[in-house]
């Protein structure tokens, strides 16, 4: 059974970079799109979508102010906690999504497309556990689902472009080959999310996804960036133990000051990204495997670097940025 064209889609998280790309892709495919966003953020939604505002954390807001008496076929969520701090993660990645799921079920929505993250396959952090808890609730809901777990986004790998342009060395964790990813652009990710609606092979599945081309390490990224800038490569190594040590020290202080406990979680997040690849995990070997990480789209990270060097506006990298 295939979905009919021109679905009515309710979108959460439409003001982030991935969310805006998903809305643009939905509109291009002829879907009727309504975005439920925070008050004051409507200007960030792509033209052509209907915008409704409210506080997603308020239990009845989505049903009352977003859905109302209208019929929707699909709920697509790119919503995520901005900081990854435990309280924020459980409030947004878990509870707000549970509230949205119940509102969707009550409104007769049949399909939920969820933007998750590939890092939840080896959960150590609060936001990963919160995302996984909601994934489990969605799978158990009886609704059709498509859970998309992308590898690293271009914006998360763009933080050193300006640094290197100014003549500074490219910072690496360890030797720069501890991790790898298959970077994906917001545009390609948005297209993949939108196509989950009409592609039965993506229904009732957890979908790891990367961008085109082979997996690349941070050292690979640095070498290509220097080449694009016409500079000789210069690297500086940052010991990963810096983050684990900071996390332990801050956690001790966190027993007395809650804000230190939150900073300890940020240090753990930094350590995780410095040591874990953003690739599919082989359940048989327990190792990350680029061959198990499907590719999609056409945009490459190095084309994106070239655009930034040429003067394109740098994206908002959010609160998880390490540099």
N, C-alpha and C positions, 0 to 999 in steps of 0.2 A: 504494500500500500504506500503510495507517495502522497506527500502533502500537496494541497492545492495551492496555486499561485495566488499572490495578493493576500497574504495572511495579515491579521491585525496583531501587531507585536507591541507589548509593553516592555520598556527598557528601563532598567535601573543602572546607575553608574554611568550615565550618558555624558558626563562632563569631563571624565578622564580621557587620556589620549586614546586608549583602546576602545573606550565606550563611544567616543565621537567617531572613530573609524568604523565601528560596528553599525552605528546609526546610518552613516553615509552609505555603507554597503547594503543595508536593508532597504533604504530608499531607492538605491540604484536598481534593486531587484524587484521593485514594484510593490513592496509591502507598505502597509499603513502603520506608521510608527508614532507611538505616544511615549514620551519620556517623563518620568517622575523624578524631579530633581529638588535639591534644597532651594529655599527661597533666596533670590538674588543671584542665582547661577544660570538662569535661563539663557542668557546671551551666549553661553558657551556651547549650546546645543546646535548641531547643523541645521541650516535652513531647510524647511520642508517637513520637519517633524512637529507634531503637536506637543506642547510643553505644559505640564501640570506640576505644581509645587507643593511641598509639604516636608515634614520631618520624618524620615524613614524609621527613626528609632521610636517614634510614637506608635503604640500598638495598632491603632485603628486608622492611621493616616493614609496608608496606601489604599486600603479598601474604600475609604470615604472620599479622599481627595484625588486619588490616582485612577482607580477603576470606576467608582461610581456605579451607574447602572449600565455601563457599556459592556459589550462582549469582546473578549480578546482570545486569540488562539494560542499565543506563545508569550511566555515571560522570558526575556533575555537579560541576564544580570552580569554586568561588569563591575559591580559594586565590591569594594574591598576597604578594609581599614587602612588608613593612610600611614600610620606609624608602625603597626605591628606590635605595639605595646599590649600586654595581656588584656587589660580592661577594654581597650579599643577593639582588639581582635575578637573577643568573645561577644562584644556588643554588636559589631557590624558583620564580621565574617560568619558568625553563627546565629545570634539571636535575631538580628534584623532580617537575615535570610529565612529563618524559620517563620517569622511573621509574614514575610512576603509569600512563602510557600503556602501557608494556610489561606492567605487572601486569594492567591491564584487558584487553589483548589475550590474555594467557596464560589469563585466567579466562573468556574467551568473551564478554566485554562487547562489544556491537555498536554502541553509540551513546555519544558523548562530547559533553556540553554544556559549553562553556568560557566563563566570564566573562572577557573581555579588557578592552580600553579603546579608546575612539575615537581617542585621541591617537597610537596606533601608526601611523596612516596617514601621519604626517609625523614619522618617527623621528629624534630627535637625542640621546636620553638612553639610558643603559644599560638601564633597566628596559623601555623601549620595544623596544629591539633584542632583549632576552631574550624578551619576550612574542611578538614577531614570529617569532623562531626556533622557538619551540614551535608557534605557529600553523601554520607551514610543515610541521613534523614531523607534526602531527595531520592536516593535509590529505593528506599523502603516505602516511599509515598504512594507508589502505584501509578504516578504520572510518567509519561514519556520524558526521558531526560537525555541530554547530551552534555557531558562534563568535559570541558576542554582545559587541558593542562599544558600551557605553552612553556617553551624554554625561555632563555633570556630575551628581553625586548631591547631594541636598539637604544632606547633612551637610557637604559640602565648601564650601557656600555659606552656612553658618550662623554662621561665626566672628565676625561683627561685630554680631550681634543684641544681645548684652549690652553691648558697647562703646557702641553708639548709645543704648541704654536709659539708660546712665549719663551721657548728655549730650555724648559725644564725637563728632567728625565722622566720617563714613563715608569710609574710605580708598579711593582709586581709583588705578589705574595709568594714567598719562597723563590723558586726559579721560574715562576710564571707558567709552569706546566702541570700544576696540581689539579687544575680543573679545565673543563672544555664545555662548549655549548654550541648550538646551531641557531644563531640569533634570528629573530623574526621581527619584521616591521609591524607597526600598528596597522598599516593598511592591509597587509597580508593576513594578519590575525583577525582583523575586522571582517574580511571576506570569508575566512574560514568559519567564524562564528555564525555569520549570516547564512552560509550554505548548510549549516546543520539543520535548518528548518526543513529543507526540501530533499535532503539526502538520507534515505533510510539506512544506509550503511553507518551513519553516525548516530543513530537512535539507540538509546539504552546502552550506551557505551561510555567508558572513560577513555579520553582521546589525548594522548601526549602528542605534541606537535612542535616542529621546529621550522626554521626558514630554509631556503635553498642552499645547496652546497654542503661541503664537509664540515665536521665539527672543528672549531678553532679554539685555541688556548689564548689566555691573556697575552702571552709572548707573541703569538701570531698577530693579535690585534695591534700590539705596539709596533711590530715591524712594519706592518702595512701603513699604519698612521705616519710613521717617520718617512716612509717612501712617498706617500701622498704629499707630504710637506717639503720633500726634497732635502731632508735632514739625515745625518748619520744617526743610527740608533744609539740611544743612551738609556740604560735601565738602572733602576735602583730597587733593591730588594727590601721588602718589609716583612719582618718575621711574623708568622701567623700566631705565634705564642703571645704576641702583644695583646691580641683580642681575648684569648682565653684567660690570660692573667688578669686583664682588666675586669672581665666578667666575674671571676672569683672574688676579687677585691671588692667590687661594687656590690656583689651579692651579700657579702658579710655586712657591709654598711646598710644594706637594704632592710635588715631586721629592725633597724632603728628609724631610717628615713625612707619612706616609700618611693620617693623620687630617685633614690639610688638603685632601688630594685628595678625600676623601669630602665635606668641607664644600663644596668647589668644585662637586661634582655637585649638592648640594642647592641651591646658588645657581643653577645652570643649570635645575634643575627649577622653581624659583620664577620665573625669567625666562620659561620656556616657558609656564607657566600664565598669566602676565601678558600674553602677547603672542599666543597662539594660541587660536582659538575651538575649543570642543568641539562641533563640528558635522561632518557628512559633507563630505568634500573632493571637489569636482567634478574628475574626472580630465581633463576637457577644458579647463577654465579655470585649474585650480590654485587655485581660491578655495573658501572654505567656503560651503556653500549650505544654508540652513535647509530649503528645499523638498526637498532630497535626504535629509534626516534624518527618518525616519519617527517618528511619535508613538504612544505607547501609554499606557493607564492613565487615571486620574481625578484623582490627587493633584496639587495645584499648590504651587509653592514658597511662594507668599504665604499659603496656608492653613497651611503648615508654620511660617512665621514667626509667624503668629497664635497657633498652638499653643505655641510657645516663649515668646512674650510672656505667654500665659496661665498659664505655669508648667510646661509639659511639660519633661521631662528632656532636656537637650541631648545629642546623640549624641557618641560618641567619634569625633573627626575624623581620627585617625591622625597619622602623622608627615609627611604632605605638606601639612598646613595652613599657610597663609601668615600668618594672623592668629590 
